[in-house]
Amino acid sequence: MRTFFDAHADTASKIYDFKCGLYKNDKHIDIERLKTFENPVQIFALYLKKEYLNKSFENTVKILDNFEKELNLNEKYIRKAVSYDDILRNKAENKISAIMSIEGGEALEGKLENVDYFYNRDVRLITLTWNYKNELGIGAANDDGTGLTPFGKEVVRRMNEKGMIVDVSHLNEAGFWDVAKLSDKPFVASHSNAKARCNHLRNLTDEQIKCIAERNGVIGINIYPPFVTQKENCSMKDVLEMTEYLLDKTGENCVGIGCDFDGIDVTPGNMKDVLSIEKYIEEVEKRFGKDIAEKIAYKNFQRIFREICG
């Protein structure tokens, strides 16, 4: 099967919570399924459930430690990537590339030095907020109209300096525009869709979509049905229609994949796990041609990773 670069999955946290392995499990993603693709690149997010938030840094480190243990157990098949050269090396050695991210700045516990700590632990993307308010800002689900905090602004600047990707998925609109003003590098919405196509508070306005495109960022298509359609039943056809809408708004260089596997409790009817990415890319190619399909599948996020992380 062909390759892909998916910008968001919660598998690292899922296997920690359920005490299951990365090689084979009953979740959305495992190595056994990933290795059927041609050297895919998967960003694995470290996400904290609400009960873990009182010790955010400590619990994030525990999830990261556990995931690294799983990577070491399966080094024949998968290896971390912290740079574009790592992706190329992994491809040459027929390995899956695992990129580490943090979902929710709670993990930083208000300390700028923790950005450096996680960078040194090979984290290369931070989603600034989840749905809650934290030391950086506030998520769209609890929007009170405030933007990034002074600490949140410091974090964006430090991430730019370090070569880490700033992710605005989940962030409220005021915080988004603060990122747009502050960041001197492209930024991404790793797993977000278009609000005009599906009116959900987690989705992006056309103005936000235009801004990300103008800054040469990338938006990862999220397959979670409530973010895709307001219809009762969601299928790959609806995901493809969302893809078409974003392509129309951004052009072909700013749309990618950010499925949100293992972070969602329901999927479109015919997209039950990571294996469905193959059929999705196939359908994108039928509709928009091979060049655009390859950009959405992996080239656009790969470009961002190379440009920001080196």
C-alpha positions as CSV (number, residue, x, y, z in Angstrom):
1,M,0.0,0.0,0.0
2,R,1.1,3.6,-0.6
3,T,2.6,5.9,2.0
4,F,1.0,8.6,4.2
5,F,1.8,11.3,6.8
6,D,-0.9,11.5,9.4
7,A,-0.6,14.5,11.7
8,H,-2.6,13.3,14.7
9,A,-3.4,10.1,16.5
10,D,-3.9,9.5,20.3
11,T,-2.5,5.9,20.1
12,A,0.4,6.6,22.6
13,S,-2.1,7.6,25.3
14,K,-4.6,4.9,24.4
15,I,-2.1,2.0,24.7
16,Y,-0.9,3.5,28.0
17,D,-4.5,3.7,29.4
18,F,-5.5,0.2,28.2
19,K,-2.1,-1.4,29.0
20,C,-1.8,-2.9,25.5
21,G,1.0,-3.1,23.1
22,L,1.9,-1.1,20.0
23,Y,2.6,-4.0,17.7
24,K,-0.9,-5.5,17.8
25,N,-4.0,-4.3,19.5
26,D,-7.7,-3.7,19.0
27,K,-7.5,0.1,18.7
28,H,-7.4,2.1,15.5
29,I,-3.6,1.9,15.0
30,D,-0.9,-0.6,15.5
31,I,2.4,-1.6,13.9
32,E,0.9,-4.7,12.3
33,R,-1.4,-2.5,10.2
34,L,1.0,0.4,9.7
35,K,3.7,-1.8,8.2
36,T,1.3,-2.8,5.4
37,F,1.9,0.8,4.1
38,E,5.0,2.0,2.4
39,N,7.0,3.6,5.3
40,P,4.2,5.8,6.7
41,V,4.8,8.7,9.0
42,Q,2.5,9.0,12.0
43,I,2.5,11.8,14.5
44,F,1.7,10.2,17.9
45,A,0.1,12.7,20.4
46,L,0.6,12.6,24.2
47,Y,-2.9,13.4,25.4
48,L,-4.0,13.6,29.0
49,K,-7.4,12.6,30.3
50,K,-9.0,14.9,32.8
51,E,-7.9,12.8,35.8
52,Y,-4.3,13.1,34.8
53,L,-4.2,16.9,34.7
54,N,-3.4,17.5,38.4
55,K,0.1,16.1,37.6
56,S,0.3,17.0,34.0
57,F,4.0,17.0,33.4
58,E,4.6,13.8,35.4
59,N,1.8,12.0,33.6
60,T,2.9,13.1,30.2
61,V,6.4,11.9,30.9
62,K,4.9,8.5,32.0
63,I,3.0,8.2,28.7
64,L,6.1,9.2,26.7
65,D,8.3,6.7,28.6
66,N,5.8,3.9,27.9
67,F,5.6,4.7,24.3
68,E,9.4,4.8,23.9
69,K,9.5,1.4,25.6
70,E,7.1,0.2,22.9
71,L,9.2,1.7,20.1
72,N,12.3,0.0,21.5
73,L,10.5,-3.3,21.6
74,N,9.6,-2.9,18.0
75,E,12.7,-1.2,16.6
76,K,12.7,-3.6,13.7
77,Y,9.6,-1.9,12.3
78,I,9.4,1.6,13.7
79,R,11.7,4.4,14.8
80,K,11.3,8.0,15.9
81,A,11.8,10.9,13.5
82,V,13.0,14.3,14.8
83,S,14.1,15.6,11.4
84,Y,13.4,15.1,7.7
85,D,16.6,13.2,7.4
86,D,15.3,10.8,9.9
87,I,12.2,10.2,7.7
88,L,14.5,9.5,4.7
89,R,16.7,7.2,6.8
90,N,13.7,5.3,8.1
91,K,12.4,4.9,4.6
92,A,15.7,3.6,3.4
93,E,15.6,1.0,6.2
94,N,12.0,0.2,5.5
95,K,10.7,1.5,8.9
96,I,7.7,3.4,10.0
97,S,8.5,7.0,11.2
98,A,7.0,8.0,14.6
99,I,6.9,11.7,15.4
100,M,6.1,12.7,18.9
101,S,3.6,15.5,19.8
102,I,1.9,16.9,22.9
103,E,-1.8,17.6,22.8
104,G,-2.5,20.3,25.4
105,G,0.0,22.7,26.9
106,E,-1.0,21.5,30.4
107,A,2.0,19.3,30.1
108,L,4.3,22.3,30.4
109,E,2.9,23.3,33.8
110,G,3.6,27.0,33.1
111,K,7.4,26.5,32.8
112,L,9.2,27.6,29.7
113,E,12.0,25.2,30.4
114,N,9.6,22.3,29.9
115,V,9.4,23.2,26.2
116,D,13.1,22.6,26.1
117,Y,12.7,19.4,28.1
118,F,10.2,17.9,25.7
119,Y,12.2,19.1,22.7
120,N,15.1,17.1,24.1
121,R,12.8,14.2,24.5
122,D,12.1,14.4,20.7
123,V,8.7,16.1,20.8
124,R,8.4,18.2,17.6
125,L,4.8,19.5,17.7
126,I,2.6,21.0,20.5
127,T,-1.1,21.4,20.3
128,L,-1.4,24.5,22.5
129,T,-4.7,23.6,24.1
130,W,-7.2,20.9,24.3
131,N,-10.8,21.8,25.1
132,Y,-9.9,23.2,28.6
133,K,-8.3,26.5,29.7
134,N,-4.6,26.0,30.6
135,E,-1.6,28.2,31.2
136,L,-1.3,29.0,27.5
137,G,-4.8,29.9,26.5
138,I,-8.3,28.4,26.1
139,G,-9.8,25.8,23.9
140,A,-12.7,26.4,21.6
141,A,-15.0,24.2,23.7
142,N,-14.8,26.6,26.6
143,D,-14.2,29.9,24.7
144,D,-14.4,33.0,26.9
145,G,-13.1,35.3,24.2
146,T,-9.6,35.7,25.7
147,G,-6.5,35.0,23.6
148,L,-3.1,33.5,24.5
149,T,-1.7,34.3,27.9
150,P,1.7,35.9,28.3
151,F,3.1,32.4,28.9
152,G,1.3,31.1,25.8
153,K,3.0,33.8,23.7
154,E,6.3,32.9,25.2
155,V,5.8,29.3,24.3
156,V,5.0,30.1,20.7
157,R,8.2,32.2,20.4
158,R,10.3,29.4,22.1
159,M,8.8,26.8,19.8
160,N,9.7,28.9,16.8
161,E,13.3,29.2,18.1
162,K,13.6,25.5,18.8
163,G,12.1,24.3,15.6
164,M,8.8,22.9,16.9
165,I,5.5,23.0,15.0
166,V,2.8,25.1,16.6
167,D,-0.6,23.5,16.3
168,V,-3.8,25.5,16.6
169,S,-6.3,22.6,16.6
170,H,-8.7,23.0,19.6
171,L,-7.5,26.6,20.2
172,N,-10.2,29.3,20.4
173,E,-10.4,32.0,17.8
174,A,-8.7,34.8,19.8
175,G,-5.8,32.5,20.6
176,F,-5.6,31.5,16.9
177,W,-5.2,35.2,15.8
178,D,-2.5,35.7,18.5
179,V,-0.6,32.8,17.0
180,A,-1.0,34.3,13.6
181,K,0.5,37.6,14.8
182,L,3.3,36.0,16.8
183,S,4.6,33.0,14.9
184,D,7.3,33.8,12.4
185,K,7.0,30.3,10.9
186,P,4.1,28.4,9.3
187,F,1.7,26.8,11.8
188,V,-0.8,24.0,11.4
189,A,-4.2,22.8,12.5
190,S,-3.3,19.1,12.7
191,H,-6.8,17.7,13.0
192,S,-9.5,20.3,12.1
193,N,-12.1,20.9,9.5
194,A,-14.1,23.8,7.9
195,K,-16.9,25.4,10.0
196,A,-18.7,26.6,6.9
197,R,-19.0,23.0,5.7
198,C,-19.9,21.6,9.2
199,N,-20.8,24.1,11.9
200,H,-19.0,22.7,14.9
201,L,-17.1,24.9,17.4
202,R,-13.9,22.8,16.8
203,N,-13.8,23.7,13.1
204,L,-12.1,26.6,11.4
205,T,-13.7,29.7,9.9
206,D,-13.0,30.5,6.3
207,E,-10.9,33.4,7.6
208,Q,-8.8,31.1,9.7
209,I,-8.4,28.6,6.8
210,K,-7.3,31.5,4.5
211,C,-4.7,32.6,7.1
212,I,-3.2,29.2,7.5
213,A,-2.9,28.9,3.7
214,E,-1.4,32.3,3.3
215,R,1.2,31.4,5.9
216,N,2.0,28.1,4.0
217,G,0.7,26.0,6.9
218,V,-1.3,22.8,6.6
219,I,-4.8,21.7,7.8
220,G,-5.2,18.0,8.6
221,I,-8.6,16.5,7.7
222,N,-10.2,15.2,10.9
223,I,-12.6,12.2,10.2
224,Y,-14.5,12.4,13.5
225,P,-18.2,12.5,12.2
226,P,-19.4,15.5,14.2
227,F,-16.6,17.5,12.7
228,V,-17.4,16.3,9.2
229,T,-21.1,16.5,8.7
230,Q,-24.3,17.4,10.6
231,K,-26.0,14.5,8.9
232,E,-26.9,11.5,11.1
233,N,-24.7,9.1,9.2
234,C,-21.2,9.9,8.1
235,S,-19.2,8.1,5.4
236,M,-16.0,8.5,3.4
237,K,-18.0,10.4,0.9
238,D,-18.6,13.2,3.5
239,V,-14.8,13.2,4.3
240,L,-14.1,13.6,0.6
241,E,-16.6,16.5,0.4
242,M,-14.8,18.2,3.3
243,T,-11.5,17.6,1.5
244,E,-12.9,19.3,-1.6
245,Y,-14.1,22.3,0.3
246,L,-10.7,22.8,2.0
247,L,-8.9,22.4,-1.4
248,D,-11.2,25.0,-2.9
249,K,-10.4,27.4,0.0
250,T,-6.6,26.8,0.3
251,G,-5.3,25.3,-2.9
252,E,-3.5,22.0,-3.1
253,N,-0.5,22.8,-0.9
254,C,-2.3,23.2,2.5
255,V,-4.4,20.2,3.0
256,G,-3.3,17.0,4.7
257,I,-4.5,14.1,6.9
258,G,-5.1,14.4,10.7
259,C,-7.5,11.5,11.2
260,D,-7.6,11.7,15.1
261,F,-7.6,7.9,15.3
262,D,-7.6,6.5,18.8
263,G,-8.8,9.9,20.0
264,I,-12.4,9.5,18.8
265,D,-15.1,7.1,19.9
266,V,-16.8,6.8,16.5
267,T,-15.6,6.9,12.9
268,P,-17.3,7.3,9.5
269,G,-19.0,4.0,8.6
270,N,-16.3,2.8,6.1
271,M,-13.3,4.3,7.8
272,K,-12.9,2.1,10.9
273,D,-9.1,2.2,11.4
274,V,-5.8,3.2,9.9
275,L,-6.2,0.8,7.0
276,S,-9.0,3.0,5.6
277,I,-6.4,5.7,4.7
278,E,-5.5,3.6,1.6
279,K,-9.0,3.7,0.2
280,Y,-9.4,7.4,1.1
281,I,-6.2,8.4,-0.8
282,E,-7.4,6.2,-3.7
283,E,-10.6,8.1,-3.8
284,V,-8.8,11.5,-3.6
285,E,-6.7,10.5,-6.5
286,K,-9.8,9.6,-8.6
287,R,-11.4,13.0,-7.9
288,F,-8.4,15.3,-8.0
289,G,-5.5,13.4,-9.7
290,K,-2.3,11.8,-8.5
291,D,-0.3,15.0,-7.8
292,I,-2.9,16.4,-5.4
293,A,-3.5,13.0,-3.8
294,E,0.2,12.7,-3.0
295,K,0.3,16.2,-1.5
296,I,-2.7,15.4,0.7
297,A,-1.4,12.0,1.6
298,Y,2.1,13.0,2.7
299,K,3.9,15.8,0.8
300,N,2.2,18.8,2.5
301,F,2.9,17.8,6.1
302,Q,6.3,16.5,5.1
303,R,7.1,19.9,3.7
304,I,6.1,21.6,7.0
305,F,8.1,19.1,9.0
306,R,11.2,19.6,6.8
307,E,10.9,23.4,6.9
308,I,10.4,23.8,10.6
309,C,12.1,20.8,12.2
310,G,15.0,20.6,9.8
